[in-house]
Amino acid sequence: MIVSNVSLSGCADFNSALCAGAGEGHLGGGSYRTALTPTGNLVVAVCLGFIGTFGLINNLLVLVLFCRYKMLRSPINLLLMNISISDLLVCVLGTPFSFAASTQGRWLIGERGCVWYGFANSLCGIVSLISLAVLSYERYSTMMAPTEADSSNYRKISLGIIMSWAYSLIWTLPPLFGWSHYGPEGPGTTCSVDWTAKTANNISYIICLFIFCLIVPFLVIVFCYGKLLSAIRQVSGINASMSRKREQRVLFMVVIMVMCYLICWLPYGIMALLATFGPPGLVTPEASIIPSVLAKTSTVINPVIYVFMNKQFYRCFQALLQCEAPRRGSSLKSSSKVPTKAMRGIAGTGPRRTNEFLFMVASLGQPAATVPRLGLSCEPTIDITKAPSSDNKPVVVSLVAHREC
């Protein structure tokens, strides 16, 4: 049987809120009281109510759009659906119970419910983090690939989704079998991994969890989006105005993604480390509830950043509200082609091709005479393609420049 250690003899290893509640009754009996004041519980309940409601609405809306419009059913959007599903499960399986606990000032579903709550929320939270890392890698690899992305190939994305769930299970199942354990967290209105036990067994698990489920995904995200921005800057010599606008847009998106990731998850990670390695009582129940609430806000923020700031989804959202077909636009093409797909930097293999680069720039509505001039060392090849059977359609100019040093 999987149980949490909440006896009075464990007060030296657990937080003050748990020890205070142990004198009133066992956690499994449902009489465990939190260490927050009624006002504090009310504030937490309001925050959790807001997070649960808007997280549920946002993620359900994403799933409705995905099911309603076939044009959204591309491989990379399937990965966005995986993020929304994991966030939706947090809103359904976790937030209502912590909300109810905050309104009543005590944990309501017993000891086994606490273990189940800690496992389910940890599983879905890590799936969301790993999926964000997989998403950034997919965008990076698609941009750097020498061939056009196949919008009908779901195999790679499906493997990424399966990997995100398998990876999360690898790190959330061990507490159920003795490597650390799940128990009350902070003031007692939520449950998670026990951050405060000073045993080698618990500390080793928390270190691994911090490195492989928080730091590694963050480094992958920063590396992939950093490379994406670097590739955008490389086209500034070919079309400075287009590159500057694209660079600013992508830079804004990257900064928002990284900042929200840090705001949601870094305080929680720091709190966990302080509770693990700091002296007993360093992290008070009142202070520990703030990082926990911030981590749950990711369920509201993720759909806004990764979906509704996406022009493809936004057009479909507008169409859904207006009960009409979505307006056609360049962003309605396969979303496997990232915004920088129009220009691609490729480093060849072998000593001769090490310094070779390829830039493809699409200039809409520009006559051939306005194609930027290249240096003497470059040999441009200009391909002008007009849209069929229309004089007012824009001209597409593709510029391919090769340089060897």
Secondary structure, DSSP 4 states (H G I P E B T S, - for coil): ------SGGGTTTS-HHHHHHHTT--GGGT-PBPSS-HHHHHHHHHHHHHHHHHHHHHHHHHHHHHHH-GGG-SHHHHHHHHHHHHHHHHHHHTHHHHHHHHHHTB--SHHHHHHHHHHHHHHHHHHHHHHHHHHHHHHHHHHH-SS---TT--HHHHHHHHHHHHHHHHHHSGGGGTSS-EEEETTTTEEEE-S---SHHHHHHHHHHHIIIIIHHHHHHHHHHHHHHHHHHGGGGT-HHHHHHHHHHHHHHHHHHHHHHHHHHHHHHHHHHHHHHSPTTSS-HHHHHHHHHHHHTHHHHHHIIIIITSHHHHHHHHHHHHTSPPPP-GGGS-TTS-GGGGS---PPSSSTTTT---EEEEEET--GGGSPPPPTT---EEEEEEPTT-SSSPEEEEEEE----
